Amino acid sequence: MANSYDVIIRSTGMGAGEQPLTENLMKGFLNTLANTEKAPKHVVLYGEAVKLSCKGSDSIEDLKALEEKGAKILSCGICTDYYEIENHIMVGGTTTMREVVDIMTESELLIEP
């Protein structure tokens, strides 16, 4: 197994199916990830997934727990601008596409739920 890993999330849901199911799966994934011993190096949120780090998200506490374990929580700046939510980010910070590309190309292991 890789010494470090990164998580890339592009949607508020996980898998395919009805929205309540996929959103429940993502919530479960993030909760389980937050309760694992080894946190990822980065959690990169882009596309609709940036909403997971915003006020009102059910995943804020899990993302904060990951951050406390050392994970860097990053929301795509282009995406937060698009959704006009840059002022509603409750955990982590925003990132640039350059940083996203660097994380993806330098990662020992990329996980995409």
FENKA-V287832 format. One record per pair of residues at least 12 apart in sequence whose C-alpha atoms are under 8 Angstrom apart, sorted by the first residue. I is the first residue (numbers start at 1). J is the second residue. Records with the same first field share a line. If there is no record, write none. Layout:
I = J + J
//
This chain:
2 = 108 + 109
3 = 108
4 = 40 + 41 + 107 + 108 + 109
5 = 40 + 41 + 42 + 107 + 108 + 109 + 110 + 111
6 = 40 + 41 + 42 + 43 + 44 + 103 + 104 + 107 + 108 + 109 + 110 + 111
7 = 40 + 42 + 43 + 44 + 110 + 111 + 112 + 113
8 = 43 + 44 + 45 + 46 + 110 + 111 + 112 + 113
9 = 43 + 44 + 45 + 46 + 49 + 112 + 113
10 = 45 + 46 + 47 + 48 + 49 + 50
11 = 46 + 47 + 48 + 49 + 50
12 = 26 + 48 + 49 + 50 + 51 + 52
13 = 25 + 26
14 = 26 + 113
15 = 113
26 = 113
27 = 58 + 59
29 = 113
30 = 59 + 62 + 63
31 = 59 + 62
33 = 66
34 = 62 + 63 + 65 + 66
39 = 66 + 69 + 70 + 71
40 = 66 + 70 + 71
41 = 70 + 71 + 72
42 = 71 + 72 + 73 + 74 + 103
43 = 71 + 72 + 73 + 74
44 = 73 + 74 + 75 + 76 + 100
45 = 73 + 74 + 75 + 76
46 = 75 + 76 + 79
47 = 76 + 79
48 = 79
50 = 75 + 76 + 79 + 80
51 = 85
53 = 75 + 89 + 90 + 91 + 92
54 = 85 + 88 + 89 + 90 + 91
55 = 88 + 89 + 90
60 = 90 + 91
63 = 91
64 = 91 + 92
67 = 92
72 = 92
73 = 91 + 92 + 93
74 = 92 + 93 + 94 + 95
75 = 92 + 93 + 94 + 95
76 = 94 + 95 + 96 + 97
77 = 94 + 95 + 96
78 = 96
80 = 94
//
